[in-house]
Amino acid sequence: MRRLRVVDIGVVPFPPAAHTAAIAYSIGEKAADMVRDAADRKCSWPHGRGVGGSSIINSMIYTRGNRRDYDAWAAAGNPGWSWDEMLPYHIRAERANIRDFDRNGFHGQNGPLSVEDCPFRSKIATTFIESGQLVGYPYLDYNAGDQIGVSFLQANTEQGRRVTSGNAYLYPARKRPN
């Protein structure tokens, strides 16, 4: 029998800036540099210690993963993990507001997890997309199964503010009677 121990670290202050998409957490160094320069054989490894776990410090980019990975997990003996079997769960979880792709059949509209375009599209990002298309890469929704192409980022934000697993799932659950 396996056992799971849950350790409560107590109340952790939640920085107001963690809600703002424009102030995304960044390590600022390559992981290899952090290890090489570590004092006392210790290196900094950021933790999401708070409600929402590491989703309170990540870069908010919403990426489901690659279709081939899901299908390989199913082929390796994990029933229910193929892309086609997992897609309905992704759709059910989402409340998408994506300018170019939210009505393509691969995104949900009524779930707890807000997924939206980054609030601005810079000239350099637009030029990157256009350049990719000029050399033959399709403009695509990288969360629709095919990831070989170019696209603007989709993010776990709501009106430009960070959405964590805590404020998407846990805070609303506080109101339930169970």
N, C-alpha and C positions, 0 to 999 in steps of 0.2 A: 504494500500500500504506500502510495506517495502522500506526502504531507506538504502543505503550503503554510508558511508562516507569514502573516501580514504584520508589518511593523509600522506603527503610526509615528511619524516624526513630529507631530504636533502642529500647531498653527504656524504657518510660514507667511510672512508678509508678502503680498502680491503687488509688485511694482506697477503703478499706473501706466508706465511707459510700455509694459509688456502687452498692452491691449492695442497699441498703435502700430499699424503696418509699416509706417515710415521709419520706425525705430526698431528694426529687426535685430535680434541678437546675432553677433558674429564673433567667432573665436579670434579672427584676425591673424592667425598664424597657421602654417601648415602643420599637420599632426606630427610629421617626422621632425620638424624643427622643435616642436614642444618637447618631444621625447629626448632628442639629442641635447637640448639645453637644460634639461630638468635638473634641478638642484636636489641633492639628497635622494636621487633615484625616484623622485616623485614628479608627476606631471599633472598639469591642470586638465581635468576632464569634466566639462560642464554637466550639471545634473538639473533636472527639472523637479526640484523639491517643492511641491505645492500641489494644489488641486489642479489636475490636468496633466501632471507629470511633465515629460519633456516637451509636450506640445506648448508649454508656456515659454520655451526658449528657442524653438526651432525656427526655421526661416519661412514657415507657413506655406510652402509650395505643396500643392495637392497633386500627388501622383499615385495612381492605383498600383502600378507595377506592370510588368510585361506579360502579355498573353501567354507566351511560351513558358514562362516560369510557372504560372498557374497550371497549365496543362501538364507540365513535367511533374508537378507535385501530385496531381491526380494519377498520372501514369506510374508514379513510384509507389502507388498503393494507398493514397489518401483520398478516399471517395468524397465527393462533394467539393473538391478544391479546384476543379477545372475553371477556366475563364468563363465559360458559358454558365456554369453552376454558381459562380460567385458574383457575376454581374448583377443579378437582381438585388443582392444585398448592398452592393455599392449604390445602386440607383435608389433603393429605399432609404439609405442613410443621408442622401444629399438633398439640399435645397439650393439648386444651381441658379446662378445669375451670370451666365457666360455669354458675352456679346455674340460670338460667332457660332457657338455649338450647343447652346442649352436646349434646343429643340430637335436634336439629331437622334433621339431615342436612347442615348447612352447616359443621360443625366436625369436625376430625379428632381422634383419640384417641392416635395412636401416633407422631407426628412429634417432631422435636427442639425445636420452639419452643413453650414453655409460654405458654398464653393463659388467663388466669383473671380472675374478678371482682376488683375492688379489694377489699382485705381488710375494709373496713368500708363501711357504707352510712349516711351521716349523715342526721340528721333533715331537714336542708335539701335534700339530694339526693332523699330519698324524697318530700318535699313537692313538689319540682319535677316529679318523675315523675307524681305524682297530679294536680297542677294541669294538666299537659299533657294527661293523659287526660280530665279534666273538660271541656276545651275542644275535645276531639275528636281529639287526636293518638293514634295507636295506640302501645301499648307493644310494641317490636319489637327484633329483633336487627339492629343497624345493619351487621353484617358478612354479612348474608344477602341483600344485593342492594338492598333498599329502605332508604333513609336518612331518609325523611320520617316522623318519629315521635319518641318519647322512649325513653331507655334508660339504664341504669347503664353506666359505663365498663367496657370489657374492657382488660386490661393485659398486657404482656409481663413477667409476674412468675411466680415459683414459690414458693408459700407466703410471699408478701409480699416476696420478694427479687427484685431486678432481673434480668431475663434479657436478655443482649445477644446480638448475632450471634456474638460471640466465644465465650461460654460455651455457646451453643446448638449451634453448628456447628464452630467451630475447635478448641476444647479436646477434644471427643470424637474429632476426626479425628487427633489426635496418636497415638492407639493403633492406627491402621490401618497395615498394612505398606507401603502404597504411599506 
